[in-house]
Amino acid sequence: MESLDLARQVVRKLKSAGHQAYFVGGCVRDVLLGVEPQDYDIATSARPDEIVALFPGSGLVGAHFGVVLVRQDNAQVEVATFRSDHAYVDGRHPAGVTFETDPRQDVLRRDFTINALLLDPDRHEVLDFVGGQDDLRNRVIRAIGDPEARFREDHLRMLRAVRFAARLDYSIDDHTLSAIQRLHHSIQSVSAERVRDELVRILVEGGARHGLELLDQAGLLAEILPEVAAMKGVAQPPEFHPEGDVWIHTLMLLENLRDPSPALALGALLHDVGKPPTFRLADRIRFDGHVEKGLELATAILTRLRFPNDLIRQVTALVANHMRFKDAPRMKLSTLKRFLRLENFPEHLELHRLDCVSSHGHLENYEFVRRKMEDVPQELLKPAPLLTGDDLIAAGYRPSPAFSRMLAAVEDAQLESRLGSREEALAMVQSQFQPPDGAPVHAKSS
């Protein structure tokens, strides 16, 4: 069963039992925008015990807040009793709630007008107590009631305002934005995990550039990503970056993202994060060591925001390798193949393309690497090794640090198609390294 079908059934059953019931929140916004909702929420005058009685097998997921999860087959919807919230004491949760029978009271506790619309799915009637339909038409994100009060209730709403404006390409109402600018420091009290999740959504849901510009305008960027805010005004050599400073360059990468993974979006955001602290003016503007510094800063940022380790590994790999494309046409074949077999290499390639189109526009290295990636079969990028350490020991070599050099030399020759068998590999080792005479193994000097 689809979620929409279940949601319609739930509304009808609640209404037939004498209760009010409506679709509410983001699903209504999306329906009015002609977008397929990802899920459906229902608001009702029915109390939690009445909801559970009508839908056996449902479960309370927020008993304190009157939220019941109704499931059928592979579909589920959240059904919540109309409520008003008591005072917020921790910048996230109300101290308590009062169940209501008037849907207007339920709407007034919500965050933004476009998320506070009610829809009767059978009558196609929209209940709008806060001007949400006008704000949809005018493409505006506006807090309900006193914006400062809404943001003091839940500090994360400041980031949510930016996220909705970015995704929908809307502006933020002046009073709402002013309230964020006054309270931006409060974001420091929000958990790193909640900030992380909103930041990722700003970057991947569309409108990432608009989102970063709004974060900066609101004062939030310097609070959550001071290393990125430091990019503003950091000049770049115009012969390589005619577009402008590091900030403008980064914004252009974000603008050119298309349905990115979180790793690629974060790689685009952080690939040049090492430039501000390494800026120096010599014969020209230089950023000596900016990749290494960027790797250090990206690791610190992602760790601070509690990203999972596998994502940290991919993003930092993107940062660490983004300058290697300029050397690709001159790489030894073995070096190039090792480069191509980096994990999730298409993301490396796409970051390089974005880097180029957001600066000088030259795509020769991109095209060279793209063709190589298409021409070289995956099994030739990382073939089964011709020799192992056990093979060297069996041949009489004593284990030592030289083993890694021996095996690397064999792999280089294998990747360059100069070796094709174990016997050839062993012969090469014996010709290039001292023979196994029981003495420590050292590479011959050339």
C-alpha positions in Angstrom: 0.0 0.0 0.0 1.2 3.5 -0.8 1.6 6.1 2.0 -1.0 8.4 0.2 -3.6 5.6 0.1 -3.1 4.8 3.8 -3.2 8.5 4.7 -6.5 8.9 2.9 -7.9 5.9 4.7 -6.8 7.2 8.1 -8.4 10.6 7.5 -11.7 9.0 6.4 -11.8 6.6 9.3 -11.1 9.4 11.8 -13.8 11.6 10.3 -16.3 8.8 10.2 -15.7 8.4 13.9 -16.7 12.0 14.5 -13.2 13.6 14.6 -11.6 16.3 12.6 -8.6 15.1 10.5 -6.4 16.8 7.9 -3.1 16.3 6.1 -0.7 18.8 7.6 2.7 20.3 7.2 5.2 19.6 4.5 3.1 17.2 2.6 0.4 19.9 2.1 3.1 22.4 1.0 4.5 19.9 -1.5 1.0 19.0 -2.9 0.3 22.7 -3.5 3.7 23.0 -5.2 3.0 20.0 -7.4 5.7 17.9 -5.8 5.2 14.3 -4.7 5.4 14.3 -0.9 7.9 11.8 0.6 5.6 11.1 3.5 2.3 12.2 5.0 1.4 13.6 8.4 -2.1 13.9 9.8 -3.4 16.2 12.5 -6.6 15.4 14.2 -8.9 16.3 17.1 -8.9 12.6 18.3 -6.9 11.9 21.4 -4.0 9.4 21.3 -6.1 6.6 23.0 -8.9 7.2 20.5 -6.5 6.9 17.6 -5.0 3.7 18.9 -8.5 2.3 19.4 -9.4 3.0 15.8 -6.2 1.6 14.4 -5.2 -1.6 16.3 -1.5 -2.4 15.9 -0.5 1.3 15.8 2.0 2.5 18.3 2.6 5.6 20.3 5.9 7.2 19.1 5.5 10.4 21.1 3.1 9.7 23.8 3.9 13.0 25.5 3.1 14.9 22.3 0.2 12.8 21.2 1.8 11.2 18.1 0.7 7.8 16.9 2.3 5.8 14.1 -0.2 4.0 12.0 1.2 1.2 9.8 -0.3 -1.0 7.1 1.7 -3.3 4.8 4.8 -1.3 3.9 3.2 2.1 4.4 3.0 4.3 7.5 1.8 7.7 8.5 2.1 9.8 11.7 -1.1 10.9 13.3 -0.9 13.7 15.9 -3.5 15.2 18.1 -4.1 18.9 17.8 -2.0 20.5 20.5 -0.6 23.8 21.8 2.9 23.8 23.3 3.9 24.9 26.8 7.1 27.0 27.3 10.3 25.7 25.8 13.0 25.3 28.3 15.9 23.7 26.4 15.9 25.4 23.0 14.4 22.3 21.5 11.4 20.7 23.3 8.3 22.2 25.0 8.0 21.4 28.7 4.6 20.0 28.0 1.6 20.2 25.7 -2.1 20.7 25.9 -4.3 18.7 23.6 -6.7 20.9 21.6 -9.9 20.5 19.5 -9.3 23.7 17.4 -6.9 23.2 14.5 -6.0 26.8 14.6 -4.2 26.3 17.9 -2.2 23.4 16.5 -1.1 25.6 13.5 0.1 28.5 15.6 2.7 26.4 17.4 4.4 25.4 14.1 7.6 27.0 12.6 6.9 28.6 9.2 3.7 29.6 7.4 4.3 27.4 4.4 4.5 24.3 6.7 1.4 25.2 8.6 -1.3 24.4 6.1 -4.1 21.8 6.5 -5.7 19.9 3.7 -8.9 17.8 3.6 -7.9 15.3 0.9 -11.5 14.4 0.0 -12.9 17.8 -0.3 -9.5 19.3 -1.6 -10.1 22.1 0.9 -7.1 24.0 2.4 -7.3 25.5 5.8 -4.9 28.4 6.1 -4.8 30.4 9.3 -1.4 32.1 8.9 -1.1 33.2 5.2 0.9 30.2 4.1 -0.7 30.1 0.6 0.2 33.8 0.0 3.8 33.0 1.1 3.9 30.1 -1.3 2.8 32.3 -4.1 5.3 35.0 -3.1 8.1 32.5 -2.6 8.8 33.6 1.0 9.9 31.8 4.1 8.1 33.5 7.1 8.0 32.4 10.7 4.6 32.1 12.3 3.8 34.9 14.7 6.8 36.5 16.5 9.9 35.0 14.7 12.2 35.6 17.6 9.9 33.6 19.8 9.8 30.8 17.3 13.6 30.6 17.1 14.0 30.8 20.9 11.7 27.8 21.2 13.8 25.7 18.8 17.2 27.1 17.8 17.5 24.7 14.9 14.6 26.5 13.2 17.1 29.1 12.1 18.9 26.5 9.9 15.6 25.1 8.8 14.6 28.5 7.5 17.8 28.6 5.4 17.2 25.0 4.2 13.7 25.6 3.0 14.7 28.9 1.3 17.6 27.1 -0.4 15.6 24.1 -1.6 12.7 26.1 -2.9 14.7 29.1 -4.1 12.7 31.4 -1.9 13.7 34.5 0.0 13.5 34.8 3.8 11.0 37.4 5.1 12.9 40.5 6.5 11.5 40.2 10.0 12.3 36.5 10.1 15.9 37.0 8.8 16.4 39.9 11.3 15.5 37.6 14.1 18.0 35.0 13.0 20.7 37.7 12.7 20.0 38.7 16.3 19.9 35.1 17.6 22.5 33.4 15.4 24.8 32.7 18.3 22.1 30.4 19.8 22.9 27.8 17.2 25.9 26.9 19.3 23.6 25.2 21.8 22.2 22.8 19.2 23.8 19.4 19.0 26.4 18.8 16.3 24.3 15.9 14.9 21.3 18.2 14.3 23.4 20.9 12.7 25.1 18.3 10.6 21.9 16.9 9.2 20.5 20.4 8.3 23.8 21.4 6.7 23.8 18.2 4.5 20.2 18.9 3.4 21.1 22.5 2.5 24.0 21.1 0.3 22.2 18.3 -1.4 18.5 19.2 -1.8 19.2 21.9 -4.4 20.1 25.6 -4.1 23.4 24.9 -2.2 24.8 28.3 -3.3 21.7 30.2 -2.2 21.9 28.3 1.1 25.5 29.2 1.8 24.8 32.8 0.9 21.9 32.9 3.3 23.9 31.2 6.1 26.5 34.0 5.7 23.9 36.7 5.5 22.2 35.4 8.6 25.4 35.2 10.6 25.1 31.4 10.9 28.0 30.5 8.7 30.6 32.0 11.0 29.0 30.1 13.9 29.0 26.6 12.4 31.7 26.8 9.7 34.2 29.6 10.5 36.8 27.9 8.3 34.5 28.4 5.3 33.5 32.0 6.3 37.3 32.7 6.3 37.3 32.2 2.5 35.6 35.6 1.9 38.0 38.2 0.5 40.9 35.7 0.0 42.2 36.7 -3.4 43.3 34.1 -6.0 45.7 34.5 -9.0 43.5 35.8 -11.8 45.3 33.8 -14.5 43.9 30.6 -12.8 40.8 32.0 -11.1 39.3 34.8 -13.2 36.0 34.3 -11.3 37.3 35.9 -8.1 38.2 35.0 -4.5 38.0 31.6 -2.8 34.5 32.3 -1.5 33.1 33.1 -5.0 34.9 30.1 -6.4 33.4 27.8 -3.8 29.9 29.3 -4.3 30.2 28.6 -8.0 31.1 25.0 -7.4 28.0 24.6 -5.2 25.8 26.3 -7.8 27.0 23.8 -10.4 26.2 20.7 -8.2 23.5 18.4 -9.6 21.9 15.8 -7.3 25.2 15.3 -5.5 26.0 12.7 -2.8 26.7 14.2 0.6 30.4 13.4 0.1 30.6 15.2 -3.2 28.7 18.2 -1.9 31.0 18.4 1.2 34.0 17.9 -1.0 32.9 20.9 -3.2 32.4 23.0 -0.1 35.7 22.1 1.6 38.2 21.4 -1.3 39.8 24.8 -0.9 39.3 25.3 2.9 43.1 25.2 3.3 43.6 28.3 1.1 42.8 31.1 3.7 45.5 30.0 6.2 48.1 29.4 3.5 47.7 32.6 1.5 50.9 34.5 0.7 51.9 37.0 -1.8 55.3 36.3 -3.5 55.9 36.5 -7.3 52.2 36.0 -7.4 49.5 34.8 -5.0 50.4 31.4 -3.7 48.8 28.8 -1.4 51.7 26.6 -0.6 50.6 23.5 1.2 46.9 24.3 0.9 46.0 20.7 0.1 47.7 19.4 3.3 46.2 22.2 5.4 42.8 21.6 3.8 43.0 17.9 4.7 43.7 18.8 8.3 40.9 21.4 8.5 38.3 19.2 6.6 39.0 16.3 9.0 38.6 18.7 12.0 35.3 20.1 10.6 33.7 16.8 9.8 34.8 15.3 13.1 33.4 18.3 15.0 30.0 17.8 13.2 30.0 14.1 14.0 30.0 12.8 10.5 30.4 9.0 10.1 33.9 7.7 9.5 33.2 6.4 6.1 32.0 9.7 4.9 34.9 11.5 6.5 37.3 9.2 4.6 35.7 10.0 1.3 35.4 13.7 1.7 39.0 14.0 3.0 40.1 11.9 0.0 38.4 14.3 -2.3 40.2 17.2 -0.7 43.5 15.4 -0.6 43.5 14.4 -4.3 41.7 17.3 -6.0 45.0 18.9 -7.3 46.4 15.7 -8.8 44.4 15.9 -12.0 46.8 18.5 -13.4 49.6 15.9 -13.3 47.6 13.1 -14.8 48.8 13.3 -18.4 52.4 13.0 -17.2 51.9 10.2 -14.7 53.5 6.8 -15.2 50.9 4.3 -16.2 51.1 2.6 -12.8 50.6 5.8 -11.0 47.7 6.8 -13.1 46.0 3.4 -12.6 46.5 3.7 -8.8 44.9 7.2 -9.1 41.9 5.8 -11.1 41.3 3.1 -8.5 40.7 5.5 -5.7 37.4 4.6 -4.0 34.4 6.2 -5.6 36.6 7.7 -8.3 33.7 9.2 -10.3 33.2 11.6 -7.4 36.9 12.7 -7.7 36.4 13.2 -11.4 33.2 15.2 -10.9 34.8 17.4 -8.3 37.6 18.2 -10.7 35.1 19.1 -13.5 33.3 21.4 -11.1 36.6 22.9 -10.0 37.4 23.7 -13.7 34.1 25.0 -14.9 34.0 27.2 -11.8 37.3 28.8 -12.6 39.5 28.8 -15.7 37.1 26.5 -17.7 39.8 24.3 -19.1 38.7 20.6 -19.2 41.7 19.0 -21.0 42.8 17.1 -17.9 39.3 16.1 -17.1 38.7 14.7 -20.6 42.1 12.8 -20.5 41.3 11.1 -17.2 37.7 10.4 -18.2 38.8 8.7 -21.3 41.4 6.6 -19.4 38.7 5.6 -16.9 36.5 4.5 -19.7 39.3 2.7 -21.6 40.9 0.7 -18.8 38.9 -2.2 -17.5 38.3 -2.3 -13.8 40.2 -5.6 -13.4 43.3 -4.0 -14.9 43.3 -1.2 -12.3 43.8 -3.6 -9.4 44.8 -7.0 -10.8 45.5 -10.0 -8.5 49.1 -9.6 -7.2 51.7 -11.7 -8.9 53.8 -11.9 -5.7 53.0 -11.8 -2.0 55.2 -11.6 1.1 54.8 -15.3 1.5 56.2 -15.9 -2.0 59.3 -13.8 -1.1 59.9 -15.8 2.1 59.5 -19.0 0.2 62.2 -17.7 -2.2 64.5 -17.3 0.7 64.2 -13.6 1.5 64.2 -12.6 5.1 61.1 -10.5 6.1 62.1 -6.8 6.4 60.8 -3.3 5.5 62.3 -3.9 2.0 59.4 -6.2 1.3 57.0 -3.3 0.7 59.5 -1.8 -1.9 59.8 -5.2 -3.6 56.1 -5.7 -3.9 55.5 -2.1 -5.0 58.1 -2.5 -7.8 56.4 -5.7 -8.9 53.0 -4.0 -8.9 54.3 -1.1 -10.9 55.6 -3.4 -13.6 52.4 -5.4 -13.6 50.3 -2.3 -14.0 52.5 -1.2 -16.8 52.1 -4.6 -18.5 55.8 -5.4 -18.2 55.1 -8.6 -16.1 52.6 -11.3 -16.6 53.5 -14.2 -14.3 54.7 -15.1 -10.9 58.0 -16.4 -12.4 58.6 -13.1 -14.2 57.9 -11.2 -11.1 60.3 -13.2 -8.9 63.0 -12.9 -11.6 62.6 -9.1 -11.6 62.9 -9.0 -7.8 66.0 -11.1 -7.9 67.5 -8.9 -10.6 66.8 -5.6 -8.8 67.3 -6.5 -5.2 70.1 -8.4 -3.4 69.7 -12.2 -3.6 68.4 -14.1 -0.6 71.7 -14.9 1.2 70.3 -14.6 4.7 71.5 -11.1 5.1 69.0 -8.2 5.5 67.5 -7.3 2.2 68.3 -3.9 0.6 67.5 -2.5 -2.8 70.6 -2.3 -5.0 71.9 1.1 -5.5 71.7 2.4 -9.1 
